[in-house]
Amino acid sequence: MRRSRPARSPIAVEVLVCGSVARGDDGAPVLAARMLTDRTGADVRVRIVEQVGIDDLLAVPRGAALVIVDTATGLRSGSVVTLPLDGLIARDDSVRTRSSQGLAHREVLGLAGMIRGHPLLGSIVAIGGRTFRRDAAVTPRVARAISGLADMVLAAIDELRR
């Protein structure tokens, strides 16, 4: 008797958007995600998660790539960078993503890779932020960079589809 393989997910890229619009620059990824509507295709799933947890990473469909969109400290306010996920794991400098539940993204990614039996493939797109207080507005420099953040997320998605 031949065993059938589980069906591959129709989701090619999972996008986890971190942040809260109620916390100043931390809301930039959520605002950028609103610009992605109707620009990604049926093979991309975008989820607003506020903070990345291990359960979010374990829910990434088998065979799908991952893009995490977050705000970071240690970057110039409003600057946008794209890093490979494994580059984030190995990074040991002042760049710190803001949205994780107790553990740094690199620790959560490493743990998820161990549980899944293989590392997640993908990238993180981060925007530098300065203000993260509750009820603060997005700073002007970050607000001007939100459309560029959305464009970088789309570029990361396109790169992972290849």
Beta strands, then each sheet from edge to edge (+ up, - down):
strand 1: 13-18
strand 2: 44-50
strand 3: 65-73
strand 4: 80-84
strand 5: 96-97
strand 6: 122-128
sheet 1: 2+ 1+ 3+ 5-
sheet 2: 2+ 1+ 3+ 6+ 4-
end
